[in-house]
Amino acid sequence: MDRVGLGKVLEELKARGFEAQRQQRGVHRFQGDFDCRGEAVRIELGFSNLEFLTYPSIKVLSGVDKTLLTPHLFASGGLCYFQEGSVVLDRYDPAGSMAHCLEQAQKILERIKFDPDYRRQDIQDEFMVHWSERGASWPVVMGTVSAKRSTNYWRASAGEKALMILADDTAEVTALAKALGATSTKPTTCPCWLFESDVPPFVPTSMPTTVHELFAWLKNWDLALYRQVQRLLGSEKSYLQYGVATFAVKSIDGWLCFGFDLDGYTSRCARRRPSVYRQYLHGRGGSTPIFRYSVVEAGSDFVHNRNLTFPDLKNKTISMVGCGAIGSHLAPALVRLGAGTGRGSLTLIDAEILKPENLGRHTLGYPSLFQSKSVALKSELERQFPMARVLAIDEDVMNVKTLLDADLLIDATGEEAVSEMLNARRLAKRSNTPLLHVWILGNGDAVQALWTEGSKTACYRCLRKSGPGGKKEERYPVLKHPPQRSQIACRAFTPYAVSAAMQSAALATEMIVDWMKRGDPSPRFRTRAADNADVHKVKDQNPGRLTNCPACANAR
């Protein structure tokens, strides 16, 4: 640690009345008081270096009632005074940066102590953190649950460790457990009763700890929800067959889950009349402790929708021809957008094997060498997203008769001859299935994509016009110079870096996102050039059909 900088920090802290404590495990610790409108709040400041990659820790020792729900204050006393990444502290002014942290912390503590609206609103905004952090137990992974009344727990074992999964579907549970390293799964007979509320959770003074406090909190939160829970407790006989009753409420903030142990004698006596046990819970049983458990959502609906403000690719059938450089980067993006979930599927079509010369621009590596590109890519996608339905066809695309049965067909081959064939097949069948072509120009100088659909938009061949002597020419020329070519044995190829493959996949993904978001991928013809490439500039546009196009002239 810079001694000069540390010296300035020590001077700053001393001037503020902070005293050094015993250094532990390389962490400098200081204690001092904040004057919060005449009331002292004692805090401990800790830091191990002055790089400021993380904010110095501030822990409240006294002056704030830590038993109450308090925004930005953890049960341990740790104070969150800056949102992570919101402020970049100046490593060249360590004393000023430390002063900035202390002044911000003091402002937060003053608002916590004296502004009830601030306290209530901020707890509301971070309610799930408080629910999970203060005394919560039972970490549970939640898969996909339907709108039915209850779902089941599954116990997944990984050696001596056990994990609880809450989900409806056996196949999803098995896939989740395998992905998380579990070696076995076993269903339990204990149900979790499901509810839903569109009312923000009520902010109590402190989290409920008993059944009586739980009922009071539910009533203050959502009276309709409270009545649904009471109705179940008074009429559902099956919950009395188990030693524990658990409940999960889907709120606008996430899943709030809780439960309590059942009294064995009373529950047995009440099995014919559940209302007896409900009455018990409102009486002597009201002192029964409750437990809260922290739910981590991991179902495909949550994973693929969390980052989107529009519908994902769930339930859509997508076929992609070409699992080489472009396709290998595009396929993972498709799966992350929800391809292969619900009733949908992602079909990968490529007859080639992965060779050493492919590795420099492909997502697959040495473990997949000499394997079918489509099969190896399918395996890797299923390893990362085990709930996705990914299919592989490792044969010549000419033999695949169901190409145009999909909701979207993607041509990621980057080979003009294959693109022409796919274009001709779509036109011959007069198919309305969208066909997205994406390719790389030159030595990665630019990438382009064209979205074709129906009979009114330009087809792939419309991007070529007849030149002198009947030679094909680019309708929208980009390259100023012919690309460099290389050769292995009798096979020529165009070298380009992995960045071009990534950029082409990103361009295709961008167009698919526009299709998902607006139902319209316009502009349907797009070009992205590398910053330093010496190329002609081509604007993004919706090109019209050529009157003399040999491919689509008769398809109008």
N, C-alpha and C positions, 0 to 999 in steps of 0.2 A: 504494500500500500504506500502511496506517495506520502512521504513524511511531511512535506510542506503543506499539502492539502489536508492531511489529517490534523496538523497543527492548527490550521485555520478553522476546521470544524470544531476542534476542542475549545478554541477561544469563543466561537459562536455559542456553543452549548453552555459554557461557563457563564457567559454574559446573560444567558436566559435562566440561570439558576439550576442547571442540571448537574448532577453529581455522577461521577463514574462509578460503575459497579464492577464486580469481579468478571473478568473476561472468561467466557466459556466457549470452547470449541471454535476459537477464532472469531467469535462474535463480540464486538464491542457493545456494552450495554450501559445506558445512562438512565437515571430516574430524575423526574422533576415534576413540577405542578403547572397546570394551565389555570389561569384566572378566567373562569367562564362567568362573566357578569357578577363577580364578587364571590363565586363559589369555586373552591379548589377541586380540580380533577387531577389525580396523580396518574402519571403514565410512565411506561418504560419504553425507551427508544433502543432499537438494536440494528446494527449493520455490520457486515463482515468485510466490505470493501467500499470503495468510492467510485466504482464503475457505473453504478445506477442502472444496471440491467434489470434489477428489480427494485421496488421502492423499499426504503428502510421500514422495518416493522415497528408498529406502535401498538402497545398493549395497555389497556386501561386497568389500573390497579385498584382505584377507589374513586368515589365521587359520582358514579353512575350505578344505578341498580341493575346489575347484570342478570338478575333473575327474571326481569321483565323483557318482553319482546322489544328489541331496540334495533332500528335500522343501521346497517353497516357495522354492527357490533356482534361478533361471534360469541358463543357461550364461553369460550376460553378467555375472552377479553380482548382478542385481537380486533383492531379497528381497520376497516377498509376506507381510506380517506381519499384515494384516487382510484377511478376505474382503471383496470389494467390497460396499459397502452394509451391512456388518454392524455398523459403529460410526459414529455421527454425531458428529464432532468439534465442539467448542464454539468458534464463531468469536469469541465474546465473551471467551474465555480462551485466546488463542493460545499463550501460554507453557505453560499446563497441558496443552493439546492436543498440543503438540510433545513435551512430556515423556511423555505417554501413549503416543505413537507409539514413542519410543525405548525405553521400558520394555517394551512389547510385543515389539518387535524383539529386544531382548536375551533375553527369555524364549524366543522361538522359536529363536534361535541356540543357546542353552544346551541345549535339548531335541534339536536337530539333532546337536550334538556329543557328547552324553553319554547319549542314550536310544535304543538301537538299535531297540527295539520301535516307538517313535514314528516313527523314520525309515522303517522298513519299511512300517508301516501307512499312513502318509501318502503315500508314493510309490505304494503300491498304489492308493490312492483317486484319485490324480491321474496314473496311469500314462500315459494317452494324451497328457497335456500334455508329459511328459518324452520320450515316443517321437517326437512331432512337433517338439519344440522343439530337441532336441540333435542337430544335424547332419542333420536330415531334409531331403530334397529332393523333387522330383517332386510338387507339389500335384496331386491327382487328385479330380475330382468323381465320386462314385459314384451311379449310378441304381439301378434295380431289378435284382438278380441272383438267379437261381434257385438251387436246391440242386444243380445239375449240377456237373460236375467243373471246368469252367473257363468264363471269359467273355472278352470281347474289349475292347481299347482302341479308342477313337475319338479322332481328332485334330480338334478344333474350332478354326477360325481366325477371328480378329477383327482384320483388318489385319495388323500385324506380330506380334501376340500370338497365342500358341497355348495351348490348354487341352486336357488329356487327360480323357476321360470313360470311365468303366468301367461298362458296362451290357450287357444282353442284347438289348433291343428297339430296333430301328432308329427306330421312331416316337418312342419316349421320348427317345432321343438327340437326334433332330432338334428336338423340342420344348424340351428342356433347353438345347441350344446356342442356339436362337433367343432364348429367354428371357434368356440370359446375354450376348446381343449378338453372337454368332458369326455369320458370314456363310456359312460352309460347314463341312461335316463330312466326314471321310474315315475309313473303317474301316481299322485296321491288321490285320496277320495275326498279330501277337504275342499269344499268350494270357496270361491271368493265371489261375493255378491256385488254386482255392478250397478252403478248409478251414474247420473249425469246432471250437471248444473251449468247454466250459462250466467250465473251470478258470481261476481268476484268473491273469493273466500273472505269471510268476516275476519277482521283483525282483532284478536282478543288481547287482553293485557298480558297474558301468558298462555302458552299452548296448553290445551286440555290434557290432564293426566289421569282422570278417572272417567267412568261411564257417565256419571252425573254431569261432569263438566263437558264431556263430549256431546251429550244431548243438548245442553244449553248452547254450546257453540254452533251446532247444526241448526238449531232453531233461529239463532241470530243471523246465520249465514243465508239459509234458503228454506223458508217454511215448507214449501212443497217437497223439497228433498228430505227434510226432517220427517214429514208425514209418511213418505215412501219407506224410509228406514223403519219407522214405528209400525207401519202396516206389515212389513216383512217379519219383524220380530214377533208380532202378535198372531201371524197366520201361517208362516212357513215352518212345517214340522221338521224338515230335513236338517236345518242348521243345528238342531238340538242333539243330533246324533254324534257330534264331534266334540272334541275337547276345547275347541277354539272357534270363534266366529270372526271372520275377516270381511272387510268391505273396501271397495275401491270406487272413488268418485272421479269421473272425468270432468275437470274444471277447465275454465278458460286459461288457467296457468299451467295445467298439466294434471297428472294423476295424483290424487291425495288418498293414501291408503292407510287403514287403521284396523285394529281388531282388539279383542279381549278374550281372556280365558273364561270358559263356562264352569259354573259350579256343578260338579258331577251329580250330586244328589238331587238338587233342584231341577236340573235339566232333564233327568230321567223321569221325575214326577210330572214334568210339564209337557212330555212328548205328545200326549193326546190333546192338550190344550196349551198351545204356545203362548197364549195371552197371559198365562200364569207366570211364565218366565219374564215376559215383558214387564209385568207388574213387579216382579222381583227386582228387575234392573232399575226401576224407578223408586224402589225402596232400599232394603238392605244391600242389594247388589250394586247400587249406584256408586259404592266406594271401590268397586273392582278396578284395578289399574288397567289402563289401555296401553297399547303399544302402537307406535307409528312405524311404518317402514318406507324406505326410500326406493322409489321405482325408477329404473333406467329403461326408457323405451328403446327397443331395438327391432321392432317389427318393420317390415318393408315399407308400409305406408308412412311411418314416421321418418325413416331414414331418407326416403326419396322425395318427401314433400317438405321437409324442414327448411330447406334453403330456397324454396320456390314460392312465388306469389301467383302461380297459375297451375293448371292441371299437369301432372306428369305423364309418362308414357305407359302407365298401368293399363292393362287390358288390351293394349295394341299389339298386333303381330307385325314384326319388323324382320325383314330379310336383308342381309348385307353380303354382297359379293366382293370378295377380296379381303384376305386376312394378312396382308403384307404390312408394309410400313404404315400406310395410311389407316387401313382397317384395324391394325393392332392398337393404335392410339384412339380410334373412334369408338370401338366396341366398349371399352371401359366407361367412356363418357355416356354412351347410351344406357348402360346398366345403371349408372349413377342417376340417370334421369328417370329410372323406373322401368326400363325395358325388361321384359321377362317376368313381370309381376302380375298378380291377379290372373285373369284369363289369357294374358298375353304371352308372347314368346319372342326370343331373339334367335334367329337362325343364321349361322355363319357358314358361308359357302366358299370353299377354296380347296383345290385338289393338290396343291403343291406342298412340299415338305420344307421345313425350316433348315436352311443351310448356313454355314459359318459366315458367308458374305452378307447374310441378312441381318446379323445380330447388331451391327452398328447403328441401325435405325429402326429396330423393332422393339416392342415392349418385352417380348419373351427373351430369355437368355439361354445360357449353355444347357440347363436341365432339359430344354425342349428341343435340342438339336436333333435333326433327322426324324422328327415327328411331324405328323400332319399339322399344318398351320392352324386349320380350323379346329381340329380336335384339341390341340395343345392350348389354344386360346380359350376354348370353351372350358377346359379344366381349370385354367387360371382364374377365369371369371367366376366360376362356381366356388372356387376356394375362397375368393374374396367376398362373394355375395351368394351364399349357399341357398337362399330362397328363390333366386332368379331361375327361370326356366330358359336355359340356353341349349340350343340344338346345333349340331355340327354336321355338315354334309361335305365329305372330303372326296368329291368327284367333280368332273368337268361340268361347268355351269350349263353347258349346252344340253346336258341330260336332265336338268332339273326342270320339271314341267310346272311346278307350283309357284314359280317366282312371283307372279303377279297376283297371287291370292292374298298377299300381305296388305296391311294398311299403309305400309311405306317400304319401298325397295330402294336400297342404297348401293350405288356403284362406287366402291372404294378401290377398284383395281388400278386406276391411273393408266390403264392401257386403252388406247384409242380404239383398237379393233374390238375389244370386248364391249366398250361403251357403245360403239356403233351397233353391235349385235343386240344388246339389251334395248337400245332405243328402237331398233327395227321390230323387235318382238312386241314391245309395248304398243307400237303403232298398229301392227298387224292385228292384234287382239282388240284394238280400240279400247284399251283398258283405262280406267280412271284412277288406277293406283298411282300415287305420286312416285316419281323416280328421281332421286337425287344423285347427280354425278359430281364427283370431286376429284381433282387431279393436281399434279405439281408441274410447273413449267420450268424448263431449263435445268440448271443445276441448283434448284431451290430458289431461283430469283423471285418467283411469285407462285401463288396458288390460286386456283379458281374453283368455283362450284356453280352448277346450274340445276335448278329445280324445274322439272318438266311434269306436266299434269294435264290430263284431258286433251282436247283437240284444238284449243284456242291459243295455247302458249307455244313459244319456240321449242323445237326439239333439239336434241344434241347436234344433229347434222346441220341445223340452221346456223351453227357457229362457224361453218365452213362455207365459203363461196367459191365459185369456179373462176380460176384465173386464166392467164394465157395458156393455150394448148390444153385446156381442160384440167389443168393442175389445181388441186385444192389449195386455197389460201385462207388464212385466218380472217374472219370477219372483223374481229376486234384484236388486232395484233398487239402483243405485249413485248415480246423479246426483240431487242435490237440486234442481237448477235446469236448465232447458232450455239447450242450448248456443247460443252466438252463431252466426249464419249469415251468410254473405256470398254475393255473386252477381256473376258475370261474364256479361254478356249475359243469356240466358235460363237459364243454368245456375247452380244454387245449390251451395254447398259449405261444409264445416265447416272453418274454419281451425284448425290446431294446429301446434306447433313440431316441428322435426326430432327433438327429444328423445322425443316420444311414439312416433314411428316406430321409433326405436332401442330404446325400452323394450319395445314390443310384439314386436319381433324377438328381443330378449333373452329374453322370457318364453317364446316358442315354442321357442327354442333350449334353454332350461332343461328343457322338457318332453321334447324329443327326446333330450336327454342322459340323462334318467331312463329313457326307453324303451330306449336303447342299454345303459345300465348295469345295469338291473334287469329289463328286459323288461316293465316296468309303469310307465306314465306318471303313476300316481296321485300326488297328487290330479288328477283329469282336468279339473276346472274351477277355474281360478285367476284371481285378480284382483290387479293391482298398481296402487295409486293414487299419484299424485304427492304428495310430502310435504305441501305446503301446499294441497292440493285440499280443498274443502268437499264431501265425499261421504259416503255411507253406507258403513260397513265391511262387507265380505262375506268370509266365511272361505273358504279353499280347501277343496274337498270333492269327493266323487264323487256328484253328484246322481242321484237315482232317476228313472225314467221317469214322465211324467205319465200317469195312467190315461185321460185324454181327449185326449191329444195327437193332433191331426189328421194328423200326419206318420207317426208310428210305431205308432199303436194297432193297425193291422192287420198289422204286421211282426213280431209277437211269436211 
